[in-house]
Amino acid sequence: MMDDIPGKIVENSSIISGYHRLTIRLERPLGNVTPGQFVMLKVPDHEIFLRRPFSIYDARLTTLTIMYRVVGKGTEALSRAQKKAPVMVLGPLGHGFTIPDKGACLVIAGGIGVAGVRMLLKNLGKKATLFVGMNGKSELSLLSELKDVEVMAATLDGSHGFHGNVISMFSEHFASYRMKDPRIFACGPQGMIVSLKRFLEPEKVPCQVSIEERMACGMGLCFGCVAETKDKINPFKRVCKEGPVFSLWDLSL
Amino acid sequence: MGPLAVDLLGKTLKNPIMNASGTLGYGIEIEPLWNINTMGAYVTKGLSEKPHHGNKTPRVWEERYGMINSIGLQNVGVDYFFSHYFPFFEERKLPVMVNFFGFSEDEYISCARKIPSHDLIVALEMNLSCPNIKKGGISFGKDAPAVHAIVRAVREATAIPLIAKLTPEVNNIVEIARAAYEGGADGLTLINTMPAATIDTKNRNMPLKGGLSGPILKPIALRAVYECYKEIPIPIIGTGGIMNVEDALAFFMAGARAIEIGTATFVDPFTMPKIIAGLNSWLKENDCASITAITGITHD
């Protein structure tokens, strides 16, 4: 159940340059979280007016963890927030991933997209294989908390694992899963989602993708964050309400 | 009825707090957080004769003390609203104000005609900020004779009380308000968002043009309410940047009969119930029997 919960920052530390891990102690436990859901966070800074959406990286009773990359003025202000700073957390929000009861679960994450699939990986446990794409080796420290998961890594600079982007790597491995009833989950930049779609197009393998958009309210009130779908009657669906997880085959990309 | 009750165009609202059109979805979305019956009336998302898909993203952009939006009037259309969403308000017996728009006089008229008379419908709120396609896209709301003509045409098309929602982007809002009044408007909503743009200096582009809302708009809205209250003898609904009880009181004292809360709900989704509770406490603390006792008090 959605709730607006006061909390305080317990830890806000840099993992590597530009990436942070934020832990919040909430006054009340966050309701049951479906992997892929998010929260709207009131950043403790007077210059930041609207709340910001963040994937739930981890939630245990009254402890909420978020992993984020500094991309704009909101995350920049958040990266400066000190311990004990008060925040407000609205959530859990949105339509998350549907967990399949069979098949091989192939999870693809690009960059900070790994934060968006962390709860999913936890839920899938040993059933999942993670295909992850990073700029370089140093970003692999974002994966340090992933346990029990088989990880295939690609780096754009070739400093670790496959040299190239994650979809190129995935397309080389996909053949070996073809007969195992594969289910694909993805979270990452638009370009990655588009490449994935192009690769899967001939077979239309079941694929759920978590997408990102600028939001104002985060709960379906303002229609500010829409994704274009193939629905002819009502093509623009709210990312915060009908998403952020959509079937790849419903989206117009 | 309690001390916050107000009369609005022949109906009694239990309190004068509504949402600004388009900031509370179709109403049903807020129910996980609070009972929508807490508010005095629900204002619909802007409805048109036929559904509108709206604009591509980005649709929203944050500014210091405000935001810019360009949703593009996405809506399900007036017929779908009444068949699918209106029963939600009927079940709750919550009064509804129906915001609507068109891109031509004909569209305004045919949309207004489709809105049924119903005990729960307080008024039609006519969005006059839309571009008039036949007049090269100039907003209906910027020119007094145009406002007079479109209000009169809609007035003749429906028996439901009619409220004109005005844009602040005009030389003299009192003149526009008078044109709406003389055209037959029964009330005014002041004000709509202010046209604005944002520039992304890093990428050297202009990501979004749209309507500016939020606390940055409050003094502009207050002036419009204050000036129109003096001159135009119909009820005013004040809206623009109301974030808290203090802001709400300012609008009542300037002359607003009721107020609409918009962008504040995005910052704190409980803004409306908090303002309602806060106004009740304020009235008690100030030995004020009714909110109507302070309406327009700054003009005395």
Boltz contact constraints between the chains, C-beta under 6 A:
constraints:
  - contact:
      token1: [A, 2]
      token2: [B, 32]
      max_distance: 6.0
  - contact:
      token1: [A, 49]
      token2: [B, 62]
      max_distance: 6.0
  - contact:
      token1: [A, 50]
      token2: [B, 62]
      max_distance: 6.0
  - contact:
      token1: [A, 50]
      token2: [B, 266]
      max_distance: 6.0
  - contact:
      token1: [A, 213]
      token2: [B, 57]
      max_distance: 6.0
  - contact:
      token1: [A, 214]
      token2: [B, 58]
      max_distance: 6.0
  - contact:
      token1: [A, 214]
      token2: [B, 60]
      max_distance: 6.0
  - contact:
      token1: [A, 216]
      token2: [B, 60]
      max_distance: 6.0
  - contact:
      token1: [A, 216]
      token2: [B, 266]
      max_distance: 6.0
  - contact:
      token1: [A, 217]
      token2: [B, 266]
      max_distance: 6.0
  - contact:
      token1: [A, 219]
      token2: [B, 29]
      max_distance: 6.0
  - contact:
      token1: [A, 220]
      token2: [B, 25]
      max_distance: 6.0
  - contact:
      token1: [A, 220]
      token2: [B, 29]
      max_distance: 6.0
  - contact:
      token1: [A, 221]
      token2: [B, 24]
      max_distance: 6.0
  - contact:
      token1: [A, 221]
      token2: [B, 25]
      max_distance: 6.0
  - contact:
      token1: [A, 221]
      token2: [B, 29]
      max_distance: 6.0
  - contact:
      token1: [A, 223]
      token2: [B, 71]
      max_distance: 6.0
  - contact:
      token1: [A, 223]
      token2: [B, 74]
      max_distance: 6.0
  - contact:
      token1: [A, 224]
      token2: [B, 59]
      max_distance: 6.0
  - contact:
      token1: [A, 224]
      token2: [B, 60]
      max_distance: 6.0
  - contact:
      token1: [A, 235]
      token2: [B, 53]
      max_distance: 6.0
  - contact:
      token1: [A, 236]
      token2: [B, 53]
      max_distance: 6.0
  - contact:
      token1: [A, 236]
      token2: [B, 54]
      max_distance: 6.0
  - contact:
      token1: [A, 236]
      token2: [B, 74]
      max_distance: 6.0
